[in-house]
Amino acid sequence: MGSASGGVVPVGTSEVARAAFPKGCLAMRIRDQLGSVFSDEEFREAFGERGRPGISPGQLALLSVLQYAENLTDRQTAHAVRARIDVKYLLGMELTDPGFDFTVLTGCRQRLLDHGLEERVLDVLLERLADQGLVSAGGRQRTDSTHVLAAVRRLNRLEFIGETLRACLEALAAASPQWLASWLEPAWQERYGARTDAYRLPSDRSERDRLAQQIAADGYRLLTAVHAYAAPAWLPEIPAVSVLRTVWIQQFTRTVTDGVQTVCWRGKEDLPAGRALIASPYDAEARYSQKRGSPWTGYKVHLSEDCGSSGRPHLITHVVTTDATSNDATVVDAVHDALTAKGLKPAEHLLDSGYSSAELLLTAPADRDISVIAPVRPNSTPQQVRAAGFGRSAFTIDWQDKKAICPSGRTSRYWTAGLDNNGRDAIRIRFATTTCAPCPVRNQCTRSTQYGRQLTVRPQEQDALLERVRIEQTTEAWKERYAARAGIEGTIHQVVAVSGMHRTRYRGLAKTHLGHVLAATAVNLIRLDAWWNDTPLARTRTSRLAALDLAA
């Protein structure tokens, strides 16, 4: 590990920086207010005890945060260390210090990942700020998510399989060129030498099908050769080979009849679920998803922010990165546990409807002493949506005898407890066909002509809570209490504007998460700088047209 990153800013560096920036700047104020921010001891486990000392890990961590605060590349960041006075002041370096090569930043990030320290940067900063009373437990926090595009191109299905095979051949050519050359046909060089999306694919459907058959057959031949007895035993361990094998399993079916091999595309209904379906050969953890009609391939990031006091800055307290298909509700317990472990457990947690559920509203106060403030989805039965006919509220549930009574006084026959599509407890209640068929108000109750009315309800305690919250969330008092949640939208906008969070710089979930943690830490420092300078929060923008006083 390198030399300590603490100490005093050299006199020469301080004098020149003060002359160049008489009013100060972000980097200088961070140094003046927080010192070196990160000590080398915080990252000791990621660095060896023997050998020649390297660059200070505390300096590299702080520099990585500054990199996201100014949205710089590794090369630009290394150049800033060599050329910028304010950066030398921040790092406590002499003006004559030549800095280091930009690849040092890559090595630092990899060490953090290898030793599970990707969240240490944000946690250390929050610990420092908690000692100063700028963040604490027991207040109010809010959480929301946004999409993150993977650092790969989107390909259609034919391009995808072609590029997957080509990427595997490229990896094998680098890992074992002699073995690959020993059996590779010359035609393969012409077929897979260039990127699949670098030339125009055939427009005729039959020609595209033949090309897909050719690529699929070549892929199976390559996999057979890689797993052959004569091939090096370590070839199947190459990540690109594993990706090729998985993609071929997901995309094709293969049958052999009388020695003739037949390869076919899998139908859409036969493809794996989106959470398992590989979307790119270059980032096997990126997933395809869609929200409100907007599709993307990549990840999803959840940001939690302290918003309990108007007298201190609103700081990001936790970051969670998931694949794009992950349901928002699945991360809430992990967020609560992480905030509790940091000593920042909130008394109130503001969430949107994507996170909320009756189970969460019940268990969070009881198990974690956290009051969740979140709207629940309205009753979506056709009768309730049209405001005509008999909705859920028109039925009486007899929980003791496990029956439901319809508005006409008839009793249900079937009561089945199980799970819904999201894996939550649900009870399905159904009336017999013979009960509903002769009913004179059948048209107001169900559109089915073959079956009786069916209801899906939560367990008794959850069902009662849902009905109560649906009534409460229509009141002005609840709306005023929940209004603070909207502030997280501004936080997401700031992080995206500052660091470009909507598109990850790296490949893989772990590296993407590290980038999100660094970006969140950078925004915290920017907000601290504004708070130190008494910079007011930006007001909501109103267009001139919207501001017109038409009554006058």
C-alpha positions in Angstrom: 0.0 0.0 0.0 1.2 3.5 -0.8 2.1 6.3 1.6 -0.6 7.9 3.8 -2.9 10.4 2.0 -3.3 12.6 5.0 -1.1 15.4 6.1 -1.0 19.1 5.3 -1.3 20.7 1.8 2.2 21.8 0.8 2.9 25.5 1.3 3.7 26.1 -2.4 0.6 24.4 -3.6 -1.6 26.3 -1.1 -0.2 29.7 -2.1 -0.6 29.1 -5.8 -4.1 27.6 -5.4 -5.2 30.6 -3.2 -3.9 33.0 -5.8 -5.5 31.2 -8.7 -8.9 30.7 -6.9 -9.3 33.5 -4.4 -13.0 32.5 -3.8 -12.2 28.8 -3.7 -13.7 26.0 -5.8 -15.2 22.6 -5.2 -12.0 20.6 -4.9 -10.4 23.2 -2.5 -13.5 23.5 -0.3 -13.7 19.7 0.0 -10.1 19.7 1.3 -10.7 22.6 3.6 -13.9 21.2 5.2 -13.2 17.5 5.2 -9.4 17.2 4.9 -8.2 14.2 3.0 -11.7 12.6 3.3 -10.5 9.0 3.0 -7.6 7.5 4.9 -5.4 4.7 3.5 -6.4 2.5 6.4 -10.0 2.3 5.1 -8.7 0.3 2.1 -5.8 -1.6 3.6 -7.3 -5.1 3.1 -7.3 -4.5 -0.7 -3.6 -3.8 -0.8 -0.6 -5.9 -0.1 1.9 -5.5 2.8 5.0 -6.3 0.8 6.7 -4.9 -2.3 7.3 -1.4 -3.5 4.8 1.2 -2.2 2.2 2.3 -4.8 -0.1 5.2 -5.1 -2.1 6.1 -1.9 -5.5 4.3 -2.0 -7.1 7.2 -0.1 -6.0 9.6 -2.8 -7.2 7.3 -5.6 -10.6 6.9 -3.9 -11.1 10.6 -3.6 -9.9 11.1 -7.1 -12.4 8.5 -8.4 -15.2 10.5 -6.7 -14.0 13.7 -8.3 -13.9 11.9 -11.6 -17.7 11.4 -11.3 -18.3 14.9 -10.0 -16.9 16.3 -13.2 -17.8 13.3 -15.5 -14.2 12.7 -16.6 -12.7 9.7 -18.3 -9.7 7.9 -16.8 -7.3 9.7 -19.1 -8.8 13.1 -18.4 -8.7 12.4 -14.6 -5.0 11.4 -14.8 -4.3 14.6 -16.8 -6.1 16.7 -14.2 -3.8 15.3 -11.5 -0.8 16.4 -13.6 -2.1 19.8 -14.8 -4.7 21.2 -12.4 -3.7 23.2 -9.3 -7.0 22.6 -7.5 -6.7 18.9 -7.9 -3.2 19.0 -6.5 -4.6 21.0 -3.6 -7.3 18.4 -3.0 -4.9 15.5 -3.0 -2.2 17.4 -0.9 0.4 17.1 -3.7 3.4 19.2 -4.6 3.1 21.3 -7.7 6.0 19.4 -9.2 4.3 16.0 -8.7 4.0 14.3 -12.1 1.0 12.2 -11.1 0.5 8.7 -12.4 -0.7 6.7 -15.4 -4.4 6.5 -16.0 -4.4 2.7 -15.8 -3.9 3.1 -12.0 -7.5 4.0 -11.7 -8.6 0.8 -13.4 -6.5 -1.2 -11.0 -7.9 0.6 -8.0 -11.5 -0.1 -9.0 -10.7 -3.8 -9.6 -9.1 -4.1 -6.1 -12.2 -2.6 -4.5 -14.4 -5.1 -6.4 -12.1 -8.1 -5.6 -12.3 -7.4 -1.9 -16.0 -6.3 -1.7 -15.2 -2.7 -0.9 -17.3 -1.1 -3.6 -19.6 0.6 -1.0 -16.8 1.7 1.3 -16.3 5.1 -0.3 -19.9 6.2 0.4 -20.0 4.6 3.8 -16.9 6.4 5.0 -18.2 9.8 3.8 -21.5 9.2 5.6 -19.6 8.2 8.8 -17.7 11.5 8.7 -20.9 13.5 8.1 -22.7 11.7 10.8 -20.1 12.8 13.3 -20.8 16.4 12.2 -24.5 15.9 12.6 -25.3 16.3 8.9 -27.0 12.9 8.6 -28.5 10.7 11.3 -31.0 7.9 12.0 -34.6 8.4 12.9 -35.5 10.9 10.2 -37.3 10.7 6.9 -35.8 9.1 3.8 -37.1 8.5 0.3 -36.2 6.0 -2.4 -36.8 5.7 -6.2 -35.2 4.0 -9.2 -34.2 4.8 -12.8 -33.0 2.8 -15.7 -29.4 2.3 -16.7 -28.3 1.5 -20.3 -25.6 -1.1 -20.6 -22.4 -0.2 -22.4 -23.3 -2.4 -25.4 -25.2 -2.0 -28.6 -28.7 -3.4 -29.0 -28.8 -6.1 -31.7 -31.7 -7.9 -33.4 -31.9 -11.7 -32.9 -29.9 -12.6 -36.0 -27.1 -10.1 -35.2 -27.0 -11.2 -31.6 -26.3 -14.9 -32.4 -23.7 -14.0 -35.0 -21.9 -11.6 -32.7 -22.0 -14.1 -29.9 -20.2 -16.7 -32.0 -17.8 -14.1 -33.3 -17.0 -12.9 -29.8 -16.2 -16.5 -28.8 -13.9 -17.0 -31.7 -12.1 -13.7 -30.9 -11.6 -14.9 -27.3 -10.3 -18.3 -28.4 -8.0 -16.6 -31.0 -6.4 -14.6 -28.1 -6.3 -17.5 -25.6 -5.3 -20.4 -27.8 -4.4 -19.3 -31.3 -2.6 -22.5 -32.3 -5.4 -24.7 -31.3 -8.0 -22.6 -33.1 -5.9 -22.4 -36.3 -5.5 -26.2 -36.3 -9.2 -26.9 -37.2 -10.7 -23.6 -38.2 -11.9 -23.5 -41.8 -10.8 -20.6 -44.0 -14.4 -19.7 -44.7 -14.9 -18.9 -41.1 -12.4 -16.0 -41.2 -14.5 -14.4 -44.0 -17.8 -15.2 -42.3 -16.9 -14.0 -38.8 -13.8 -11.8 -39.3 -15.8 -8.6 -39.1 -18.6 -7.5 -36.7 -22.0 -8.9 -37.6 -23.5 -5.5 -37.6 -20.7 -4.1 -39.9 -22.4 -5.4 -43.0 -26.0 -5.5 -44.4 -27.9 -8.7 -43.5 -30.1 -10.2 -46.2 -33.6 -8.8 -46.4 -35.3 -11.9 -47.7 -36.8 -14.1 -45.0 -35.6 -17.4 -46.4 -32.0 -16.1 -46.8 -32.1 -14.8 -43.2 -33.3 -18.3 -42.0 -30.5 -20.0 -43.9 -27.9 -17.6 -42.4 -29.3 -18.3 -38.9 -29.1 -22.1 -39.6 -25.4 -21.6 -40.7 -24.5 -19.6 -37.6 -26.3 -22.1 -35.3 -24.5 -25.1 -37.0 -21.1 -23.4 -36.7 -21.8 -22.6 -33.1 -22.5 -26.2 -32.3 -19.4 -27.3 -34.2 -17.3 -24.9 -32.2 -18.8 -26.1 -28.9 -18.1 -29.7 -29.8 -14.5 -28.9 -30.7 -14.0 -27.0 -27.4 -15.3 -29.8 -25.3 -13.4 -32.5 -27.3 -10.9 -34.7 -25.6 -8.0 -33.4 -27.7 -8.7 -29.7 -26.9 -7.0 -28.0 -23.9 -9.0 -28.8 -20.8 -9.2 -25.1 -19.7 -11.0 -23.9 -22.9 -14.5 -24.4 -21.6 -13.7 -22.1 -18.6 -13.2 -19.1 -20.9 -16.2 -16.7 -20.2 -17.0 -16.2 -23.9 -17.3 -20.0 -24.4 -19.7 -20.2 -21.4 -21.8 -17.4 -22.9 -21.9 -19.1 -26.3 -23.1 -22.3 -24.7 -25.8 -20.6 -22.7 -27.0 -18.5 -25.6 -27.3 -21.5 -27.9 -29.3 -23.4 -25.2 -31.6 -20.3 -24.9 -32.0 -19.6 -28.6 -32.1 -23.0 -30.4 -33.4 -26.5 -30.2 -31.5 -29.3 -31.9 -32.7 -32.7 -32.9 -30.8 -35.5 -34.7 -32.9 -38.0 -36.8 -31.1 -40.8 -38.7 -27.8 -38.9 -38.4 -29.3 -35.7 -39.8 -29.1 -32.7 -37.4 -32.0 -30.2 -37.4 -31.6 -26.8 -35.7 -34.6 -24.5 -35.1 -35.2 -21.2 -33.5 -37.0 -21.3 -30.2 -40.4 -19.6 -30.3 -41.0 -16.5 -28.2 -43.2 -18.6 -25.9 -40.3 -21.1 -25.5 -37.6 -18.6 -24.6 -36.5 -18.3 -20.9 -37.8 -15.6 -18.7 -36.4 -12.1 -19.2 -34.4 -12.3 -15.9 -32.4 -15.2 -17.3 -32.2 -14.3 -21.0 -28.8 -13.1 -22.1 -29.1 -9.9 -24.2 -25.5 -9.2 -25.2 -22.4 -11.4 -25.6 -20.2 -8.6 -24.1 -22.3 -8.1 -21.0 -23.9 -11.3 -19.9 -25.5 -9.7 -16.8 -27.4 -7.0 -18.7 -31.1 -7.7 -19.2 -33.8 -6.4 -21.5 -36.8 -4.8 -19.9 -39.5 -2.3 -20.7 -41.4 0.3 -18.6 -44.2 2.5 -19.7 -43.5 1.6 -23.3 -39.7 2.5 -23.1 -37.5 -0.5 -23.6 -33.8 -0.7 -22.6 -31.1 -3.3 -22.1 -29.0 -2.9 -19.0 -29.7 -2.4 -15.3 -31.7 -0.4 -12.7 -30.4 1.8 -9.9 -32.2 2.6 -6.7 -31.2 5.7 -4.8 -32.1 6.4 -1.1 -31.9 10.0 0.2 -32.2 11.6 3.6 -34.9 14.3 3.5 -35.8 14.7 7.2 -34.5 18.1 8.0 -34.6 21.4 6.1 -31.6 22.7 8.0 -29.1 20.3 6.5 -28.3 19.0 3.0 -30.3 16.2 1.5 -27.6 13.4 1.1 -27.8 10.1 -0.7 -27.5 7.4 1.9 -27.6 4.1 0.0 -27.4 2.8 -3.6 -28.7 -0.5 -4.9 -28.0 -1.8 -8.5 -30.1 -4.6 -9.9 -30.7 -6.1 -13.4 -33.3 -4.4 -15.5 -36.0 -7.0 -14.8 -35.9 -6.8 -11.0 -39.1 -5.8 -9.3 -38.7 -2.6 -7.2 -40.5 -4.3 -4.3 -37.7 -6.9 -3.9 -35.1 -4.4 -2.8 -36.9 -2.6 0.0 -35.9 -5.1 2.8 -32.3 -5.0 1.6 -32.4 -1.2 1.7 -33.8 -1.2 5.3 -31.2 -3.7 6.5 -28.4 -1.7 4.9 -29.5 1.6 6.4 -29.9 0.0 9.8 -26.4 -1.4 9.6 -25.0 2.1 8.7 -26.8 3.6 11.7 -29.1 5.6 9.4 -32.4 3.7 9.9 -35.2 6.1 9.1 -38.4 6.5 11.1 -40.4 7.1 7.8 -39.6 5.8 4.4 -41.3 7.4 1.4 -41.8 5.1 -1.6 -43.8 5.1 -4.8 -46.4 2.4 -5.6 -43.9 0.2 -7.4 -42.3 -0.6 -4.1 -45.4 -0.8 -1.9 -47.4 -3.9 -1.0 -49.8 -4.8 1.8 -47.2 -7.1 3.2 -44.5 -4.4 3.3 -46.9 -1.9 5.0 -47.5 -4.4 7.7 -44.1 -5.9 8.3 -41.9 -2.8 8.1 -43.3 -1.1 11.2 -43.5 -4.4 13.1 -40.2 -6.0 12.2 -37.9 -3.0 11.6 -39.7 -0.1 13.3 -39.9 1.8 10.0 -43.1 3.5 8.9 -43.5 3.1 5.1 -45.5 5.9 3.4 -46.5 4.7 0.0 -49.6 4.6 -2.1 -51.2 1.2 -2.9 -52.5 0.4 -6.3 -56.2 0.9 -6.7 -58.6 -1.9 -7.2 -58.3 -2.8 -10.9 -61.3 -5.0 -11.4 -63.3 -4.1 -14.5 -66.3 -3.2 -12.3 -64.2 -0.9 -10.2 -62.5 0.8 -13.2 -65.8 1.4 -15.0 -67.5 2.5 -11.7 -70.4 0.3 -12.8 -71.5 -3.1 -11.5 -70.4 -4.8 -8.3 -66.7 -4.3 -7.4 -64.8 -5.9 -4.5 -66.3 -3.6 -1.9 -69.8 -4.9 -2.8 -68.9 -8.4 -1.4 -68.9 -9.4 2.2 -66.0 -11.6 3.2 -66.6 -14.1 6.0 -63.0 -14.8 7.1 -64.1 -17.3 9.8 -66.0 -19.6 7.5 -63.9 -18.8 4.4 -66.7 -17.7 2.3 -67.8 -14.6 0.3 -71.3 -13.3 0.1 -72.4 -11.5 -3.1 -74.8 -8.5 -3.3 -77.6 -10.9 -4.1 -77.0 -12.9 -0.9 -75.4 -15.9 -2.6 -72.4 -17.7 -1.0 -69.1 -18.7 -2.8 -68.2 -22.3 -3.2 -64.4 -22.3 -3.6 -61.7 -20.7 -1.3 -58.1 -21.3 -2.4 -55.1 -19.9 -0.6 -51.9 -19.6 -2.6 -49.5 -17.1 -4.3 -50.1 -14.4 -6.9 -47.9 -13.7 -10.0 -45.4 -11.8 -7.8 -45.1 -14.6 -5.2 -47.2 -12.9 -2.5 -49.9 -14.5 -0.4 -53.3 -14.3 -2.1 -56.7 -16.0 -1.7 -58.9 -16.8 -4.8 -62.6 -17.0 -4.1 -64.9 -18.3 -6.8 -68.7 -18.7 -7.0 -70.1 -21.8 -8.7 -71.4 -21.5 -12.2 -74.8 -22.8 -11.2 -74.9 -20.0 -8.6 -74.2 -17.1 -11.1 -75.9 -18.4 -14.2 -79.5 -17.7 -13.2 -78.7 -14.5 -11.3 -80.7 -11.5 -12.8 -77.8 -9.1 -12.2 -75.1 -11.3 -13.6 -74.1 -8.7 -16.3 -73.2 -6.3 -13.5 -71.0 -8.8 -11.8 -69.0 -10.8 -14.4 -68.5 -11.0 -18.1 -67.7 -14.7 -18.1 -70.4 -16.9 -19.7 -68.8 -20.2 -18.6 -67.7 -19.6 -15.0 -69.0 -17.8 -11.9 -67.6 -14.6 -10.4 -64.0 -14.8 -9.0 -62.4 -12.5 -6.4 -58.7 -12.3 -5.5 -58.0 -10.9 -2.0 -55.1 -10.7 0.4 -55.1 -12.4 3.8 -57.4 -10.8 6.2 -55.0 -8.4 7.9 -53.5 -7.3 4.6 -56.9 -6.9 2.9 -58.1 -4.6 5.7 -54.9 -2.6 5.5 -55.3 -2.2 1.7 -58.8 -0.9 2.0 -57.8 1.5 4.8 -54.8 2.9 2.9 -56.9 3.3 -0.3 -59.2 5.6 1.6 -56.4 7.4 3.4 -54.4 8.3 0.3 -57.4 10.3 -1.1 -57.2 12.7 1.9 -55.3 16.1 1.8 -53.4 15.2 5.0 -52.0 12.1 3.5 -51.1 13.8 0.2 -49.3 16.6 2.1 -47.3 14.1 4.0 -46.4 12.1 0.9 -45.5 15.2 -1.2 -41.9 15.1 0.1 -41.3 11.9 -2.0 -41.3 14.0 -5.2 -37.9 15.4 -4.2 -36.1 12.1 -5.1 -36.9 12.8 -8.8 -34.7 15.9 -8.6 -32.0 13.9 -7.0 -32.1 11.3 -9.8 -32.0 14.1 -12.4 -28.9 15.7 -10.7 -27.0 12.4 -10.6 -27.8 11.7 -14.2 -26.8 15.3 -15.3 -23.6 15.2 -13.3 -22.3 11.7 -13.9 -24.3 10.4 -16.9 -25.8 7.6 -14.7 -28.4 6.6 -17.4 -25.5 4.9 -19.3 -23.0 2.8 -17.4 -19.3 3.1 -18.2 -18.5 -0.5 -17.4 -19.7 -4.0 -18.2 -21.1 -6.2 -15.5 -23.3 -5.6 -12.5 -20.5 -5.3 -10.0 -18.6 -2.6 -11.9 -21.8 -0.8 -12.7 -22.7 -0.7 -9.0 -19.3 0.6 -8.1 -19.8 3.4 -10.6 -23.2 4.2 -9.1 -21.7 4.4 -5.6 -19.0 6.8 -6.8 -21.6 8.9 -8.6 -23.7 9.1 -5.5 -20.7 10.1 -3.4 -19.8 12.8 -5.9 -23.3 14.3 -5.8 -23.1 14.3 -2.0 -19.9 16.4 -2.1 -21.5 18.8 -4.7 -24.5 19.2 -2.3 -22.2 19.8 0.6 -20.3 22.4 -1.3 -23.6 24.2 -2.1 -24.6 24.0 1.6 -21.2 25.4 2.7 -21.7 28.3 0.4 -25.4 28.9 1.3 -26.4 28.3 -2.3 -30.2 28.0 -2.3 -32.0 25.1 -4.0 -33.2 25.8 -7.5 -36.8 26.7 -7.8 -39.3 24.8 -9.9 -39.2 26.2 -13.4 -42.5 27.6 -14.7 -42.9 28.5 -18.4 -44.0 32.0 -19.3 -47.2 30.6 -20.8 -48.1 28.8 -17.6 -47.3 31.9 -15.5 -49.8 34.1 -17.4 -52.6 35.5 -15.2 -55.5 34.9 -17.5 -58.0 36.0 -14.9 -56.6 39.5 -15.1 
